[in-house]
Amino acid sequence: MQLKWLEWAKQIQAISQTGLAYSKDVYDLERFEQLRALSIEMLSTYTDVEEEKVKSLFAEETGYATPKVDIRAVVFEGGRILLVREKMDGGWSLPGGWADIGLSPKEVAVKEVKEEAGIDVRAIRLLGVMDKKFHEHPPSPWHIYKLFILCEQTGGELGAGVETSEAGFFAEDRLPELSTERITASQLQWLFQSVRSGDPAVWLD
């Protein structure tokens, strides 16, 4: 669940970013820069992200502050779910990543499966929209919405990608060590249950 200090740090960052985008007064701009520096120090102190990296990432963010969108493709085969092993931390996750400018959520899901697992899929429907702060992920500098999109395999050959070292289908009781930054065991359990039951309801945090 969202830690209070993390919630405050993200709010300070959002206020400073929006203030820097719309303020004209030189003294207000200076104060918003100070707020941004404070939020960066808080986030780098209590997360695993180095201060310089947090600073550079936040410096690239301009305009009104909004949540980031993480899109994850959900592909089943014979009752097993497709997972890919992330090179970054060695854990397993659903294929996916940040939403891309110019692509729809369905197009992102199809692209990510091809790039990370080697197979072709067709995006079918939205399964859930989760706010990362309500789930058991490690602390993150960003406020993130996670979109889970059910996909159906149409072709291709299973294999690794540029950002992944392995890909495979796993049974619900045989899940590997997960990349909890990207997916949690409870989220996977819900996906198994949702698809198995055929419930058309969309999870909405």
Secondary structure by P-SEA (a helix, b strand, c coil): cccaaaaaaaaaaaaaaaaaaccccaaaaaaaaaaaaaaaaaaaacccccaaaaaaaaaaccccbbbbbbbbbbbbcccbbbbbbbccccccccccccccccccaaaaaaaaaaacccbbbbbcccccccccccccccccccbbbbbbbbbbbcbbbbbcccccccccccccccccccccccccaaaaaaaaaaaaacccccccc
